């Protein structure tokens, strides 16, 4: 019984993590699309600023891999 509850909890955590990763991906895709539109409109400085923001967001994002699932260091 405890194992099935632990499995269900692990599954729920993985689903929530996947949903967060998918939302992050969608935000990045939208930002890239917006930057492309700015480039097409000739607003290179605005596009560059948007892409720099995207890079900062990527750098600041937490790892998708949870600490417990990382392989042991060799």
GIJO-V462684 format. One record per pair of residues at least 24 apart in sequence whose ideal C-beta (glycine too) atoms are under 8 Angstrom apart, sorted by the first residue. I is the first residue (numbers start at 1). J is the second residue. D is the distance in whole Angstrom. If there is no record, write none. Layout:
# GIJO-V462684
i: {I | I}
j: {J | J}
d: {D | D}
This chain:
# GIJO-V462684
i: {13 | 17 | 17 | 21 | 24 | 27 | 28 | 28 | 28 | 31}
j: {66 | 64 | 66 | 64 | 61 | 57 | 54 | 57 | 58 | 57}
d: {8 | 7 | 7 | 5 | 6 | 8 | 6 | 7 | 7 | 8}
